[in-house]
Amino acid sequence: MDASTFDQASPRTATNPIFNDNRFKLGLFCHNASIMQMSTAPEKYVPTWENARALAGLCDRYGLEAIVSFAGWRGPMNDNPKHRAHREYETFTWCSAISAISTYPAVIATFHTQFTTPAFVAKATATIDHISGGRAGLNVVAGSSKTAFNQFGLGIEDHVTRYDHTEEFIDVMKRFWSSEKEFDHDGKFHKVVQGLSWPKPLQMPNPPLVNAGISDRGRAFACRHADIAFTHMRGSEDDWRTMIAGYKTTAEKEHKRQMQVWTHGYVVVGDTEKEASDYLRYYAEQHADKPWIDTWVAEIGEDAKTLRPEQMINMSRNWAAGGGYGLVGTPDMILDKIDRLSRAGLDGLMMTALEPLEMVDRFGSKVIPLMEQAGLRKPYRRQA
C-alpha cells in the first residue's frame, strides 16, 4: 500500500506539514527547555520567549516541518535550585503561543499521560489546532521519570501499568475529539460522566501523535497510535533499516495505517571538518557539565558504572553534545549523513544545538539547498 492511499483518507494533510511529500523532514526539539546540550559553555541556549520567537521565525523562513516541546517540569539537579537544567516553559501554553506567531511548522506539545486528564488534553490540543490553522500535534509520554512524577506527588507506575494507563488515556481523548454526543467512560484509570468537547480539532480524524516507545510494549503502542515513532539510531546502517522497517511493517500489517519514523540529533555545521569538530570538542568535552550528565544518566536508567573509561567518555560527550545522532561537519558531510539515514528509511530528524538560532540559520542556508539538490526535500518558498 503506497503513501497516497493513506493520505487521501486524512484531510489533515492539507494543513499539517509533517504529512508533506519531502523525503526527509526537519524539526526543532526541546527549545522550550534547557535540557539539551549539558554544557557549561557560556553561549548555551537559554529558553526565553525572545529566543523562541526567533526560532519560530526561522522555521517559517526555511520550511522546517515541526517544533516539538519537552516536558520534564524541572531538571534532575537536586540541591541546586538555580541550575540551568530547571528552566522550562509549560508545553501547552508555550505551544499555543508558538502556533500564534508561526505560519508553517507543526507545533507539538509534549505531555505525560499520568499528570493530566483526557478532557484537558483534548480541549487544549483543539485550541492550539484552531489557533495554528490545523498544525497542532501531541508527543505522548507514558512516563519514566521519577523526578517528574515527584512534582505531582505521584509514585511512578511500573512499565506495564504505564502503558495500560496511556492506552486508556488515548482512547478516551479520541472520544472527546470524535463524539458529537455526550458519553460516559468508567475505566481503570479514568472516569468521564457526560463527556463532551467542542470545538473539535480542525485536523481529522485527529491531530497527529508522536511517541518514543522503544520497548516491545512501547513499540506496539506507537504502531497502534502514533503518526511518528521517535527513536534512537544505534548500531549499523543495517540495524537502522531493520528497526525502522519493523515499526512501519507492524503499523501497516496489524493496524492498517502508515507511520513515520524520526530521530533526534545535535548539529554543528562548520566550513571545515576541523572547525566543526573543534567546536564540538569545545562545548561537549572542555565544557561538559559532568554533574548534570551524571544525574541525568542515573535518572534515565543507564548504568554508567558498567562502562569502560573510553565508553564513559563517549557517553558523557554525547549528552553534553545534545544526545542522539550527531550531524557534525561540513555541509557536504552532513548531507551524506542525512542521505544515509534517509536510505535506511528514516523520515525525519529533530535538531538541537548549543546555539540553535545560529545553527538553524546556518543549516538552512548551507545544508537545506544541498538536500533540495539531492532530492531529499523540495524547494521551499522562503519567507521574510
Long-range contacts (C-beta under 8 A, 24 or more apart in sequence): 1-252, 1-258, 3-258, 6-257, 6-258, 10-204, 10-205, 11-203, 11-204, 12-134, 12-202, 12-203, 12-204, 12-207, 12-208, 14-134, 15-133, 15-134, 15-135, 15-202, 15-203, 16-106, 16-134, 16-135, 16-137, 16-203, 16-207, 16-208, 17-63, 17-65, 17-66, 17-104, 17-105, 17-106, 17-135, 18-65, 18-66, 18-106, 18-137, 18-208, 18-227, 18-228, 18-260, 18-348, 19-208, 20-65, 21-378, 22-65, 22-376, 22-377, 22-378, 23-342, 23-347, 23-375, 23-376, 23-377, 24-338, 24-341, 24-342, 24-346, 24-347, 24-348, 24-349, 24-371, 24-376, 24-377, 25-65, 25-66, 25-260, 25-262, 25-347, 25-348, 25-349, 26-64, 26-65, 26-66, 26-348, 26-349, 26-351, 26-368, 26-377, 27-64, 27-65, 27-66, 27-67, 27-68, 27-105, 27-106, 27-262, 27-348, 27-349, 27-350, 27-351, 28-55, 28-59, 28-64, 28-66, 28-67, 28-68, 28-105, 28-350, 28-351, 28-352, 28-356, 28-360, 29-68, 29-70, 29-264, 29-350, 29-351, 29-352, 30-68, 30-69, 30-70, 30-352, 31-55, 31-67, 31-69, 31-352, 31-356, 32-69, 32-70, 32-88, 32-89, 32-91, 32-94, 32-95, 33-69, 33-70, 33-72, 33-87, 33-88, 33-89, 34-75, 34-84, 34-85, 34-86, 34-87, 34-88, 35-70, 35-72, 35-75, 35-85, 35-88, 36-266, 36-322, 36-323, 36-352, 37-266, 37-283, 37-284, 37-320, 37-321, 37-322, 37-352, 37-353, 37-354, 38-85, 38-288, 38-289, 38-292, 38-293, 38-296, 38-319, 38-320, 39-283, 39-284, 39-287, 39-288, 39-289, 39-320, 39-354, 40-287, 40-288, 40-289, 41-282, 41-283, 41-287, 41-354, 43-354, 43-355, 44-84, 44-283, 44-354, 44-355, 45-353, 45-354, 45-355, 45-356, 45-357, 46-84, 46-87, 47-87, 47-88, 47-89, 49-97, 51-356, 51-357, 52-89, 52-94, 52-97, 52-98, 53-101, 54-357, 55-356, 55-357, 55-360, 56-98, 56-101, 56-102, 56-105, 57-101, 57-102, 58-357, 58-360, 58-361, 58-364, 59-102, 59-104, 59-105, 59-360, 60-102, 60-103, 60-104, 60-105, 60-383, 61-364, 61-382, 61-383, 61-384, 62-360, 62-363, 62-364, 62-368, 62-380, 62-382, 63-104, 63-368, 63-377, 63-380, 63-381, 63-382, 64-104, 64-105, 64-360, 64-364, 65-104, 65-105, 65-106, 65-348, 66-105, 66-106, 66-107, 66-108, 66-137, 66-348, 66-350, 67-95, 67-98, 67-102, 67-105, 67-106, 67-107, 67-108, 68-108, 68-110, 68-139, 68-210, 68-350, 69-94, 69-95, 69-108, 69-109, 69-110, 69-139, 70-110, 71-110, 71-111, 71-112, 71-139, 71-141, 71-148, 72-145, 72-147, 72-148, 73-147, 73-148, 73-151, 74-147, 74-148, 74-151, 75-147, 75-292, 76-147, 76-292, 76-295, 76-296, 76-298, 76-299, 77-291, 77-292, 77-295, 78-295, 80-291, 83-292, 85-292, 92-124, 92-125, 92-128, 95-128, 95-136, 96-124, 96-127, 96-128, 96-131, 99-128, 99-131, 99-132, 99-135, 99-136, 100-131, 100-132, 102-132, 102-135, 103-383, 104-135, 104-383, 105-135, 106-135, 106-136, 106-137, 106-208, 107-132, 107-135, 107-136, 107-137, 108-136, 108-137, 108-138, 108-139, 108-208, 108-210, 109-136, 109-137, 109-138, 109-139, 110-138, 110-139, 110-141, 111-138, 111-139, 111-140, 111-141, 112-141, 112-142, 112-143, 112-148, 113-140, 113-141, 113-142, 113-143, 113-165, 113-166, 113-169, 113-170, 114-143, 114-149, 114-152, 114-154, 114-157, 114-162, 114-165, 115-143, 115-148, 115-152, 115-154, 117-190, 118-169, 118-170, 118-172, 118-173, 118-175, 118-176, 118-190, 118-192, 119-176, 119-192, 119-195, 119-197, 121-169, 121-173, 122-173, 122-176, 122-177, 122-197, 123-176, 123-197, 125-201, 125-207, 126-177, 126-197, 126-199, 126-200, 126-201, 129-201, 129-202, 129-203, 129-207, 130-199, 130-201, 130-202, 133-202, 134-201, 134-202, 134-203, 136-201, 136-203, 136-207, 137-207, 137-208, 137-209, 137-210, 137-227, 138-207, 138-208, 138-209, 138-210, 139-209, 139-210, 139-211, 139-212, 139-230, 140-166, 140-170, 140-209, 140-210, 140-211, 140-225, 140-226, 141-211, 141-212, 142-166, 142-211, 142-213, 142-218, 142-221, 144-300, 144-301, 145-299, 145-300, 146-299, 147-299, 159-215, 159-217, 160-217, 163-213, 163-217, 163-218, 163-221, 164-188, 164-189, 165-189, 166-221, 167-221, 170-209, 170-225, 174-205, 174-206, 177-201, 177-205, 177-206, 178-205, 178-206, 210-262, 219-246, 219-247, 219-250, 220-250, 222-247, 222-259, 223-247, 223-250, 223-251, 223-254, 223-255, 223-259, 224-251, 224-254, 224-255, 226-259, 227-259, 227-260, 228-259, 228-260, 228-261, 228-262, 228-347, 228-348, 229-259, 229-260, 229-261, 229-262, 230-262, 230-263, 230-264, 230-350, 231-261, 231-262, 231-263, 232-263, 232-324, 232-325, 233-263, 233-265, 233-324, 233-325, 233-341, 233-346, 237-340, 237-343, 237-344, 240-341, 240-344, 240-345, 240-346, 241-344, 241-345, 244-344, 244-345, 244-346, 245-345, 248-345, 260-347, 260-348, 261-345, 261-346, 261-347, 262-346, 262-347, 262-348, 262-349, 262-350, 263-324, 263-325, 263-341, 263-346, 263-348, 263-349, 263-350, 264-323, 264-324, 264-325, 264-349, 264-350, 264-351, 264-352, 265-322, 265-323, 265-324, 265-325, 265-326, 265-327, 265-349, 265-350, 265-351, 265-352, 266-321, 266-322, 266-323, 266-324, 266-326, 266-327, 266-328, 266-351, 266-352, 266-353, 266-354, 267-327, 267-328, 267-334, 267-351, 267-352, 267-353, 267-359, 267-363, 268-326, 268-327, 268-328, 268-329, 268-353, 268-354, 268-359, 269-327, 269-329, 269-330, 269-331, 269-334, 269-359, 269-362, 269-363, 269-366, 269-367, 270-328, 270-329, 270-330, 271-330, 272-330, 273-329, 273-330, 273-333, 276-328, 276-329, 276-330, 276-333, 277-328, 277-329, 280-321, 280-326, 280-328, 283-320, 283-321, 283-354, 284-317, 284-318, 284-320, 284-321, 285-317, 285-320, 287-320, 288-316, 288-317, 288-320, 289-320, 290-316, 293-319, 293-320, 322-352, 322-353, 322-354, 323-352, 324-352, 325-349, 327-351, 331-366, 331-367, 331-370, 332-370, 334-363, 334-367, 335-367, 335-370, 335-371, 335-374, 338-367, 338-371, 338-376, 339-374, 339-376, 342-376
